[in-house]
């Protein structure tokens, strides 16, 4: 991302900052941020309209959203969801 930012700045001859806040937090914190920003409606929107499955699987719906449930991206999303839910139950 840093290299992309530098390239864009050079090409535009202007200062542009690319913010990447989700790069620095884990999946549980990402779910929590969605809850803070938009409540349950945003969390539900993310579950229904996004996925990070490396296989691109949109045929299997889990409580955390769509995905194969087996690849590393699904495992990270699923684990993050479980930690987020455990935190919100308290």
Secondary structure as GFF3:
##gff-version 3
##sequence-region A 1 90
A	DSSP	alpha_helix	2	12	.	.	.	ID=ss1
A	DSSP	three_ten_helix	21	24	.	.	.	ID=ss2
A	DSSP	alpha_helix	27	49	.	.	.	ID=ss3
A	DSSP	beta_strand	61	62	.	.	.	ID=ss4
A	DSSP	beta_strand	65	66	.	.	.	ID=ss5
A	DSSP	alpha_helix	72	89	.	.	.	ID=ss6
###
